[in-house]
């Protein structure tokens, strides 16, 4: 398992956190996703053999947030 930390702009509250976490956890290969509103950061644990980082980043963008 690899861990990825992504800075995500635009998170405003618990609804945003849930939306990001649910979207990421629905991806095959993502084992854990934990969004931190205060830090504007998402920590993701994923299987590098099952999913590419670009898919994770694109998923965050597709639901309307700005990963950095």
C-alpha positions, 0 to 999 in steps of 0.5 A: 500500500502507498499513501498519498496526501493531496491538498484540496481547495474548496472544502467547506464542511462535513458534506464536502468531506463525505463527498470526497471520501465516498468518491475516493472509497468507491474507486477500486484500489483505494483502501482508505480516504480521510479528508481533513477540513482544517488542513484542506488535505486528503490522505489516501491509502491505495494499492499502486498495482490497482489504481494510478494516482492520476485517477485519484486526482481526476476523481477529486476534480470531477466532483468539483474540488481543486487538488494541488 
